[in-house]
Amino acid sequence: MTRFLLKGLFYDKSRSRLPIIVVAVGVMLTVFMNAYITGFMGDTIEMNARFTHGHLKVMTKAYAENEGQLPNDLAMTEVSALKEELSGRFPELDWAARIHFGGLVDVPDEQGETRSQGPAAGMGIDLLSPESREAERLNIRESIVRGRMVQNPGEALMADQFSQKLKVNPGDEVTLIGSTMHGSMSMYNFKVAGTVSFGTEALDRGSIILDIEDARLALDMYDAAGELIGLFKTGFYDDTHAMEIAREFNTPFETDGNEYAPVMKSLTQQGSMGQLVKMLDVWSVYIIAVFILAMALVLWNAGLLGGLRRYGEFGVRLAMGEEKNHLYRTLIYESIFIGIAGAIIGTSIGLLFAAWVQEKGINISGLMEGSAMMYPSAIRTRITPADYYIGFIPGLFSTVVGTMLAGIGIYKRKTSQLFKELEA
Amino acid sequence: MKIILTVLSATVVFCSYAQPEADIILERIDQNLSSENRIFESSMTIHGRRNSRTITSRTYAVEDMRSFTEYLSPPREEGTKMLKLEGQLWIYSPSTDRTIQISGHMLRQSVMGSDLSYEDMMDDRKLTETYDATVTGSEELEGHKTWVLELTAKVEDLAYASRKLWVDTERYVPLKEELFAKSGKLLKRSVMSDVVQIEGRWFPCTIFYKDMLKQGSEGTEFKITDIRFNRDIPDYIFSKAALKQ
């Protein structure tokens, strides 16, 4: 019977073409939407993780309490040993030391007098070690607008917007005026190797990025760092695992009254990130649920319309002696075939489209101007295993339910009136 | 009754002779602490939560208008120079070979991580020129009798709107000082000790500063190891060119 039904669908285009197109379009939109939301939400979290929070972060207890003030006087010391220990205990994470600091960038004129000056938000990261993945993590190479990447000690990258404000060009020497770990004023000269733009106002306003060893020299932080961030080598945040690691690391220090004892925090334990992650999870579930429901209604309606359109055909078949149950069953089987075909076609097109956006991205930097929160400058979809089956929920389920409801009418037809209906 | 009145009158007369006017106390303090010029070497020990650091320096100062400080140690600070010229402050850093003017909010920042701000270093004016004073009582402090003076700013551009001084009744040197913001909030506290007589004036050689708003600080001990008053200081020292020498 399956073969008979398939042949019927194949040769009678009026029974299959439009329903399959409707199902495919609905499924395609569902698959793309799911990949899009997963991508945008995930990128927002990952961007914040890569730039500031890490998937896990180790600081001193005192630093963690005043993190917003970038208190480098409370920074960790003997960081190399701690990093080695962390890499040994938690090999699933990549660990990197970072120093965040505030200061003033002072640009000299030809006589060495101040020509321009502006407040800077500095970041010292490992840019020069061959094994470091920091530049890649922060997408620095791709963010360079003018000049080149830092290649030698004593070089720095400046936010392009900031460099234009201070009228600084690659190759110029600037002085960073900051505060050492001990609170003294520090002055340190840097050569601007290049300028960068991350497309995020929060970073482009006054960022200066330098190699961590230069930051240590400038701020008198020998083998010290404000924070050690850990990122899962898989590239994706796993909250349950991160919480377990943090708990395991923190247990021996829980009763330690030393304010310089280390403390590890997962991404969701830092600032408002926990709320954000939860919120994004809930939002994505709501958005997907609403979309699936909407698509289900459309496809249900398509199923109903299909049933109504074939009202006459059902009458003839019943008049010819076909049993109502058989007719109802064949109708459902047909809708299953249409649902499967539409879902496969829709999922394929949706995945193709999602893969293209995942690769190319949609530039939204213009929309994010002035934003203090770090959002990705380009929206990229992310194809997850769910995208391979999520389209079948509205595609198959809704079509079948729609047909089942429409088919109920078959049982209401009276054989005595069939010929009268057909005559009409 | 007559006896009581006589005793009371005698006490009032005695007290008015024993406690001079606040302005006179301020004048005597200025005579001790201010000078036409001075050259001194000092060590500043900054007590942090983690460790203590000592920074030594040599300072040349002419009245309250000009001063030149050269940091002598530790190696990281060695060669750093500070020049104050009539309300303006420049810092020279030998590692960058740059001279930067410190102005605006930067003047409120800590000097070398200590409990002193650049503003504190800048303002060396006489108390009689900047504050009105009243004597509010007397207390004994570390075995010394002191008068307690409350000072209120009479000029606009001061870092501290009011001060409270505990002044040694014999040597006319403040032994303790509290500095307040306009809101009345206590900003800094300093305790003076090692009061010695140098060239006819009493001078506290050790001052312990505590910035009450600075977290993580255990205070800063400022010790004058050598001081000479009213010496000839060549004018070229107070020039921006001298910073790079």
Interface residues (C-beta under 8 A of the other chain):
Chain A: A62 N66 P71 D73 L74 L104 D106 P108 G112 E113 T114 T175 I177 S179 T180 H182 G183 S184 M185 M187 Y188 N189 D220 E259 Y260
Chain B: I46 G48 R49 R50 R53 R76 E77 I91 S93 S95 T96 D97 R98 T99 I100 Q101 M106 Q109 S110 V111 M112 G113 S114 Q215 G216
